[in-house]
Amino acid sequence: MFNEAMEKGKVVAKRNAERSKRIRELREQLNQIVTKSTFAGSQYDKESFAAQAQGLKRQIEALEATVD
């Protein structure tokens, strides 16, 4: 029984680590998009970057809301 709890704890810890890593990656992508949009020339480019940023924000929020 103790071993089962330890194994479950390891699985949860691994999932949490993977989720944290994915959140960091998405935030880095978001930062890159924000930087690109700052220097975007056309309105179309700015709107495109804004849509990408919004999608990444939703993904980050969904991952942060996930609970094991």
Protein Blocks (a to p, Z undefined) as FASTA:
>chain_A
ZZmmmmmmmmmmmmmmmmmmmmmmmmmmmmmmmmmmmmpmblmlmmmmmmmmmmmmmmmm
mmmmpcZZ
